[in-house]
């Protein structure tokens, strides 16, 4: 789903990014391009390769003023646990957003 040219709704979520917990708000994503990558859950075999591909290209995305955000139904604590336990996921420096209610992406619009 593309949201190019559409304003996203106001939001505040917990995230794990750069080795620490932080809050990400709508104001943080404004003024630059953003890629929101949705996947079902941490500790699954389904998405690590895609998450790793994004991690490997992260500097290129940042070079064109584009932030990457991965989003799953897990909490920021689970994101950290997966990051600590997996060599693949340990490469991720972009924000891993928590959506424990499963409200996104519908609430972004």
C-alpha positions in Angstrom: 0.0 0.0 0.0 1.4 3.4 -0.9 0.7 6.5 1.1 2.6 8.9 -1.2 1.0 12.3 -1.0 -1.2 11.4 1.9 -1.0 12.7 5.4 -0.6 10.1 8.1 -2.6 10.2 11.3 -1.0 11.3 14.6 0.7 8.5 16.4 3.2 7.7 19.2 4.7 4.3 19.5 7.5 2.6 21.4 10.5 1.4 19.4 13.9 -0.3 19.6 16.5 1.5 17.6 20.3 1.7 17.7 20.5 -0.4 20.8 18.0 1.5 22.9 14.4 2.1 23.5 12.8 5.3 22.2 9.5 6.8 21.3 8.7 7.5 17.6 6.0 10.1 16.8 4.4 11.5 13.7 6.6 14.6 14.0 9.7 12.3 13.8 8.7 11.0 10.3 7.7 14.3 8.8 10.0 16.1 6.3 11.7 13.1 4.8 10.8 9.9 3.0 9.8 6.9 5.1 9.5 3.2 4.4 7.3 1.3 6.8 7.9 -2.4 6.5 5.2 -4.5 8.1 5.8 -8.1 9.2 3.8 -10.5 11.4 6.0 -11.2 14.4 9.6 -11.4 15.7 11.3 -14.8 16.1 9.7 -16.1 12.9 11.5 -17.5 9.9 9.3 -15.5 7.5 10.9 -12.1 7.5 14.5 -12.0 8.7 15.9 -12.0 5.1 13.8 -9.0 4.1 14.7 -7.2 7.4 18.4 -8.0 6.8 18.2 -6.7 3.2 16.9 -3.4 4.5 19.6 -3.3 7.2 22.2 -3.9 4.5 20.8 -1.0 2.4 20.1 1.3 5.4 23.0 3.7 4.8 21.9 4.1 1.2 18.4 4.9 2.3 19.7 7.5 4.8 21.8 9.0 2.1 18.7 10.0 0.2 16.9 11.3 3.3 14.8 8.2 3.8 14.2 6.5 7.1 13.2 2.8 7.4 10.8 1.6 10.0 9.9 -2.0 10.6 6.6 -2.7 12.3 5.2 -5.8 13.9 2.7 -6.7 16.6 5.5 -7.3 19.1 6.5 -5.0 21.9 9.8 -3.0 21.9 11.0 -5.5 24.5 10.5 -8.4 22.2 12.3 -6.5 19.4 15.3 -6.1 21.7 15.3 -9.7 22.7 15.2 -10.8 19.0 18.0 -8.3 18.2 20.1 -9.7 21.0 19.5 -13.3 20.0 19.9 -13.2 16.2 23.0 -12.5 14.2 20.8 -11.4 11.3 18.6 -9.1 13.3 21.6 -7.7 15.2 22.5 -5.9 11.9 19.3 -3.7 12.2 20.0 -0.1 13.2 16.7 1.4 11.9 13.8 1.7 14.3 11.7 -1.4 15.0 8.3 -0.1 15.9 5.9 -1.8 18.3 2.3 -2.3 17.4 1.0 -4.7 20.1 -2.6 -3.8 19.3 -2.3 -4.6 15.6 -3.9 -1.2 14.8 -1.6 -0.3 11.9 -1.5 0.3 9.0 -5.2 1.4 9.0 -4.6 4.0 11.7 -1.8 5.6 9.7 -4.3 7.0 7.3 
